[in-house]
Every structure is written in structure tokens, then in C-alpha cells.
Amino acid sequence: MHLLRKINQVLVLLLLLLVCLLLHSLQLRAWSSSGHRKSFTGDGQTSKHRKPAGDNVIPIIICASEERVGATMATIHSVIANTEAHIFFYIVTLRDAVKLTRRYIEKTKLKGIQYKILEFNPMVLKKKVRPDSSRPDLLHPLNFVRFYLPLLDISHERVIYLDDDVIVQGDIRRLFGIYLKKGHAAAFATDCDLPAAREMIQSIGMQTTYMGFLDYRKQEVKDLGIDPSDCTFNPGVFVADMKEWKKLKITKQLEKWMELNFRQNIYSSSMAGGVATPPMLIVFHDKFTRLDPLWHVRHLGWSPDPFYSTSFLQEAHLLHWNGPFKPWNYPAVHLDLWERWFIPDPSGKFTLTRSDNDS
């Protein structure tokens, strides 16, 4: 009788333990499938010094891939060194680069910045991206983070998005404070705004109109009614109004064109060099506010030869090495303007490629 009582007690304890485990599992499942965490998850880490809050914080979204994390850190360094504003960085990365990114910050002079690392789930791109680019780096999952801003774990109504091949030379407060026209979800700089760039564009055959990005032989493109000679814009730097972005369902619109291209290949990807720009060009055509062109001086990475004058680049507020010739590699142009912000990788994984003749 005593043995039977002991067995019953053990069975009751096991039953209670099983119930507790079941409840815990259900709670975790509900948490992981709620809201923005379907596509992004935050690691919950912010700077030890300050937390993001208040209207005086300028939120910046930037990606950090494992192979280019040093570029991201140079961009961040240039931002904080040229402003007294409170900046909060949302650093979006893939799982394999989370530890590397955090170590790069915590072991260098950037350890005092305000930041949070967000992990991007590349499965969100399934059946939306065709592997047909002449530049495989443009097919990296992080290149499409800009499409999914509402899924990020942020609460700000206005954000700045920056590519990782950017250096900021001006006070970022001026960019953040731009007036967005009513009904516009974002502000971009067009590819026709820089007089100093026209000669360079003609010399290297860059695409600056919709004809260079969309396949006008396809009926879906013709039906858009977009003049093929209309000037394009570069989505590597922009200011976004998140309330308007959600209201206009920008992400759903972008996904629609990604899925259509996946099935029918409607982008001129061989000319444009990628598939991340065309959806933005379609969705935002004639529906964006223009940035001051000095806040996005681009095309520095399209040729290994310099086209801009040194004096012009010194006046620019933001420099962008979009194109295949990146300033952390060789050959590239205006290396001094980028390298002054470079912070060596404490892990030694990210290193600069330089000419054998460089001292």
C-alpha cells in the first residue's frame, strides 16, 4: 500500500511537469509568431549607456553582412563624428554575422553608440528573387531589407536608411529634417540632379533612366505608362515616413513586382546590374520627395578612375561608392575620403585590399 502511494505521487509530479512544459512551449510559440517577428527578430541588445527614446533621437537603419561589416562600421563612424545629435542605429544582419557585428562595436571606439542588432530572415525572399544578376553581391538578402522597413522592431515614425558603402560628411540632422511632401512615403536623390556627374555618366555608360532598368518589351511594363526617358533615383540613401509607408502598403507593392519579375523577368537586370532597384523605381515613380543632391553624391564606385574634383567632394554632405569598385578594395577612387573613417576589425576578419605600391 505504501509503495502504491509512492508510485501515485511520482505519477502526479510527472503529470504536473508535463503540463508546465506544454504551457511553456505554447507561450514561446505565440511569442515567436507575433507581429514583426515573422520576418525579423531583435537580439535585444542595446548600448549599455543609453536607450532609444524621445523625439530627439535620429534612427538610422543600416545592414551589416559578414563580408562587409567593416564598411558598415566606417559608415557609422562617419555619422557620429559629424553630428552632436543623438543617433540610434538599427543594424540589420544575418545570423552568421550577429556575434561579429557586436564584437566589432564593443571592442572598438564605437562601443559608446546606441544600437540594436536585428536579424533578417532570408526566407521572406523565397520565390521573389531571381539569381540572374551580373553582380552576385546585389542578390545578397540584406540588399532587400529596405523593402521591409515596417517589419523591423522600431517605433519611430521617421527613419533614415543608409547603404554600407556610404560616408556621411555633413550633420545628419539636416538630412533627417527634410520636409516630406504630403502623401510621400520617402525622399530620394534623382540620378539627374548632379551637374558634376553628367560627364562621368556619359563616359562610363551608366543607366540613369527607366529604360536602363525595365524591359519595355513586356506588356506589364508598358501598362505602367512610365516614360522610358524619365530620370531614375538611387535607393541606397533615403528618408522614410513609416506611417505613410504602411498606409500606402509600400512593402506589399514591392513584393508584387518582385513576384512578377520572378515569374516573367520584367527587369533589365543585365543592364541595371541588380534586381533591388527596379521595384523601388516602379512603386515610387513620381511619388517621392527629392533630396538635396549634395546629400547623395553617388557613382563613386562605378569606375576605378576619378571623375569628381576634390573640391566638389569636400563640399558634399554624403558620398556613395555605389558600383563594383568599393573603397575597401583595390582599385577604387577617393580612398582617403573613405579610409579616414575606417576602424580595423578586432577579429581580423575584415581587412583592406590595397595596391602593393601603397605604403
C-alpha positions as a printed Julia matrix, in Angstrom:
359×3 Matrix{Float64}:
  0.0    0.0     0.0
  2.84   2.37    0.86
  4.57   1.54   -2.45
  1.38   2.23   -4.41
  1.06   5.64   -2.74
  4.66   6.49   -3.69
  4.04   5.49   -7.32
  0.9    7.66   -7.46
  2.82  10.64   -6.09
  5.54  10.21   -8.71
  2.94   9.98  -11.47
  1.24  13.17  -10.26
  4.56  15.03  -10.25
  5.35  13.82  -13.75
  1.93  14.95  -14.94
  2.39  18.4   -13.44
  5.83  18.68  -15.03
  4.39  17.7   -18.42
  1.65  20.34  -18.13
  4.2   23.03  -17.24
  6.39  22.13  -20.23
  3.38  22.21  -22.54
  2.3   25.66  -21.32
  5.84  26.98  -21.7
  6.05  25.64  -25.24
  2.73  27.3   -26.22
  3.87  30.6   -24.76
  7.12  30.54  -26.76
  5.25  29.66  -29.94
  2.84  32.55  -29.53
  5.7   34.97  -28.84
  7.79  33.9   -31.83
  4.91  34.17  -34.3
  3.58  37.55  -33.25
  3.83  40.8   -35.19
  7.13  41.82  -36.74
  8.94  38.71  -35.56
  7.61  36.76  -38.53
 10.43  38.18  -40.62
 12.81  39.89  -38.21
 13.99  39.18  -34.71
 15.87  41.54  -32.47
 18.64  40.26  -30.28
 17.51  42.59  -27.51
 20.92  44.19  -27.13
 21.28  47.94  -26.89
 24.16  50.09  -25.78
 24.88  49.96  -22.08
 24.97  53.75  -21.97
 21.63  54.92  -23.35
 18.36  53.56  -24.69
 16.38  54.84  -27.69
 13.56  57.13  -26.62
 12.26  60.59  -27.24
 11.78  62.82  -30.25
 15.4   63.98  -30.26
 16.73  60.58  -31.38
 17.57  60.09  -35.06
 17.08  56.43  -36.04
 19.31  55.05  -38.79
 18.83  51.68  -40.45
 21.95  50.07  -41.92
 22.87  46.5   -42.84
 25.98  44.58  -41.83
 26.94  41.49  -43.82
 29.71  39.21  -42.62
 31.94  40.01  -45.61
 31.37  43.8   -45.43
 30.96  44.51  -41.73
 33.98  46.84  -41.75
 32.24  49.02  -44.32
 29.2   49.33  -42.07
 31.38  50.41  -39.17
 33.04  53.09  -41.3
 29.62  54.49  -42.19
 28.54  54.53  -38.54
 31.8   56.2   -37.52
 31.36  58.95  -40.11
 27.79  59.65  -38.94
 28.55  60.06  -35.24
 31.73  62.05  -35.84
 29.91  64.75  -37.77
 26.93  65.46  -35.54
 26.02  66.2   -31.95
 22.58  64.66  -32.37
 21.54  61.52  -30.5
 21.73  58.7   -33.07
 20.29  55.22  -32.7
 21.46  52.56  -35.14
 19.31  49.62  -36.15
 21.91  47.24  -37.57
 20.29  44.52  -39.66
 22.27  41.37  -40.31
 22.06  37.64  -40.86
 22.54  35.11  -38.1
 26.12  34.29  -39.09
 27.24  37.9   -38.51
 25.5   38.79  -35.25
 28.45  37.98  -32.97
 30.97  39.53  -35.37
 28.95  42.75  -35.56
 28.56  43.06  -31.8
 32.25  42.38  -31.19
 33.26  44.97  -33.8
 31.29  47.58  -31.86
 32.11  46.6   -28.3
 35.86  46.18  -28.89
 36.45  49.47  -30.74
 35.85  53.21  -30.35
 32.22  52.6   -31.37
 31.41  50.94  -28.05
 29.53  54.01  -26.83
 27.0   54.15  -29.66
 23.31  53.44  -29.2
 22.35  50.41  -31.25
 20.29  47.28  -31.64
 21.05  44.31  -33.85
 18.15  42.9   -35.84
 18.35  39.54  -37.57
 16.85  39.3   -41.06
 15.16  36.09  -42.15
 16.08  35.49  -45.83
 13.14  33.09  -46.22
 10.95  36.17  -46.71
 12.53  36.39  -50.2
 11.55  32.88  -51.3
 10.17  32.93  -54.87
 10.72  36.68  -55.07
 14.34  36.99  -56.26
 15.8   35.56  -59.47
 19.52  34.6   -59.38
 20.3   36.35  -62.65
 22.38  39.38  -61.74
 25.72  40.17  -63.33
 26.82  41.17  -59.82
 26.03  38.4   -57.29
 26.65  40.79  -54.38
 23.46  42.63  -55.36
 21.49  39.43  -54.7
 22.58  39.31  -51.06
 19.45  39.01  -48.84
 20.38  42.16  -46.91
 20.1   44.15  -50.14
 16.31  43.76  -49.81
 15.96  44.87  -46.19
 14.92  48.33  -47.43
 11.71  46.71  -48.78
 10.68  45.51  -45.33
 11.12  48.51  -43.04
  7.72  48.09  -41.29
  8.79  44.62  -40.15
 11.74  45.98  -38.23
 11.45  46.25  -34.47
 11.29  50.05  -34.4
  8.71  52.54  -33.15
  9.89  55.72  -34.87
  7.67  57.43  -37.44
 10.64  58.66  -39.49
 13.89  56.82  -40.26
 16.99  57.19  -42.41
 18.17  54.23  -44.48
 21.86  54.08  -45.48
 23.76  51.58  -47.61
 27.03  50.29  -46.16
 29.18  51.88  -48.9
 28.32  55.39  -47.73
 30.33  58.02  -45.88
 28.49  60.92  -44.21
 30.41  64.19  -44.15
 27.6   66.54  -43.08
 25.42  66.8   -39.99
 22.85  64.02  -40.33
 20.27  66.26  -38.64
 19.91  68.23  -41.87
 19.04  65.09  -43.82
 16.64  63.86  -41.16
 14.86  67.21  -41.04
 13.84  67.28  -44.7
 10.2   68.19  -45.37
  8.37  65.25  -46.94
  5.52  66.28  -49.22
  2.03  65.16  -48.31
  1.33  61.61  -49.48
  5.03  60.79  -49.93
  6.49  57.86  -48.0
 10.13  58.59  -48.84
 12.68  61.07  -50.14
 15.4   60.1   -52.67
 18.04  61.87  -54.75
 17.5   61.54  -58.5
 20.19  60.48  -60.94
 19.82  63.72  -62.94
 20.35  66.25  -60.14
 24.14  66.42  -60.13
 25.61  68.6   -62.92
 29.09  67.41  -61.94
 28.06  63.81  -62.63
 26.78  64.23  -66.2
 30.17  63.96  -67.91
 31.06  60.93  -65.81
 27.74  59.21  -66.55
 28.21  59.66  -70.29
 31.82  58.45  -70.12
 31.14  55.15  -68.38
 27.7   54.45  -69.86
 25.74  54.47  -66.61
 21.99  53.92  -66.63
 20.07  56.92  -65.31
 16.65  56.42  -66.93
 13.89  53.84  -66.62
 14.89  52.33  -69.98
 18.02  51.01  -68.29
 16.12  49.22  -65.54
 12.84  47.93  -67.02
 12.19  45.68  -70.01
  9.85  47.78  -72.15
  9.15  44.82  -74.4
  6.98  43.34  -71.63
  3.31  44.36  -71.59
  3.29  44.72  -67.78
  5.96  47.41  -68.1
  4.19  49.18  -70.95
  0.97  49.24  -68.91
  2.73  51.26  -66.2
  2.74  54.26  -68.51
  6.2   55.34  -67.33
  8.19  57.31  -69.9
 11.38  55.28  -70.53
 13.37  58.54  -70.57
 12.24  59.52  -67.06
 15.11  60.01  -64.65
 15.71  57.3   -62.06
 16.81  57.6   -58.43
 19.18  55.65  -56.22
 17.57  53.81  -53.23
 20.84  53.48  -51.3
 20.08  56.59  -49.22
 16.61  57.75  -48.28
 14.42  59.21  -45.57
 11.2   57.28  -44.92
  7.9   58.18  -43.27
  6.84  54.9   -41.7
  3.23  55.93  -41.13
  2.8   56.81  -44.79
  4.77  53.7   -45.85
  2.3   51.49  -44.0
 -0.73  53.48  -45.17
  0.28  53.1   -48.83
  1.24  49.44  -48.3
  4.62  50.04  -49.91
  6.04  46.66  -48.87
  3.13  44.78  -50.45
  3.53  46.79  -53.64
  7.25  45.99  -53.78
  6.6   42.3   -53.19
  4.05  42.28  -56.03
  6.69  43.39  -58.53
  9.32  41.07  -57.08
  7.0   38.09  -57.52
  6.04  39.16  -61.05
  9.69  39.5   -62.02
 10.45  36.09  -60.54
  7.88  34.59  -62.9
  8.33  36.75  -66.01
 11.71  38.53  -65.73
 10.49  42.06  -66.42
 13.63  43.9   -65.23
 16.6   44.72  -67.4
 18.85  43.23  -64.76
 21.78  42.71  -67.12
 21.84  46.46  -67.75
 20.87  47.7   -64.33
 23.13  45.22  -62.56
 20.61  44.09  -59.97
 17.01  43.42  -59.03
 16.62  45.52  -55.88
 16.34  48.92  -57.58
 13.61  48.33  -60.22
 10.75  47.6   -57.77
 11.55  50.81  -55.9
 11.61  52.75  -59.18
  8.18  51.39  -60.11
  6.45  51.86  -56.77
  7.86  55.34  -56.08
  7.65  56.73  -59.63
  6.55  60.39  -59.34
  5.66  59.71  -55.68
  8.73  60.8   -53.73
 10.27  63.97  -52.36
 13.63  64.99  -53.8
 16.7   65.19  -51.61
 19.31  67.9   -51.94
 21.8   66.27  -54.39
 24.71  67.11  -52.08
 23.14  64.69  -49.61
 23.73  61.84  -52.01
 26.8   62.27  -54.2
 26.99  58.86  -55.8
 28.55  56.78  -58.59
 31.98  56.85  -56.87
 32.19  53.08  -57.29
 31.36  52.87  -60.99
 34.9   53.42  -62.27
 38.45  52.97  -60.97
 39.22  56.42  -62.38
 38.3   59.7   -60.64
 35.69  61.92  -62.28
 34.72  64.26  -59.45
 37.01  67.11  -58.39
 38.45  67.01  -54.9
 36.89  70.39  -54.06
 33.43  69.19  -55.09
 33.68  66.03  -52.99
 34.81  68.03  -49.97
 31.62  70.11  -50.2
 29.39  67.04  -50.46
 27.4   66.04  -47.37
 27.27  62.34  -48.23
 29.4   60.15  -50.52
 28.23  56.85  -52.01
 30.53  54.29  -53.66
 27.68  52.51  -55.44
 29.06  50.29  -58.19
 31.6   47.44  -58.29
 34.7   49.43  -57.22
 34.38  49.63  -53.44
 36.78  51.78  -51.36
 37.86  48.89  -49.12
 39.03  47.02  -52.24
 41.5   47.91  -54.98
 41.31  49.55  -57.44
 38.93  52.28  -56.28
 38.82  56.06  -56.18
 39.0   58.66  -53.41
 40.22  56.08  -50.92
 41.37  58.78  -48.5
 37.81  60.11  -48.07
 36.64  56.65  -47.04
 39.64  55.3   -45.18
 39.77  58.17  -42.68
 36.64  56.64  -41.11
 37.75  53.01  -41.25
 38.11  51.21  -37.92
 40.21  47.99  -38.02
 38.3   44.81  -37.28
 39.34  43.5   -33.83
 38.75  39.94  -35.04
 40.96  40.46  -38.1
 38.35  39.03  -40.5
 37.72  42.27  -42.39
 40.86  43.65  -43.99
 41.55  46.28  -46.65
 42.77  45.3   -50.11
 45.4   47.74  -51.31
 47.97  48.05  -54.1
 51.4   46.55  -53.45
 52.78  50.04  -54.03
 50.82  51.52  -51.13
 52.93  52.17  -48.06
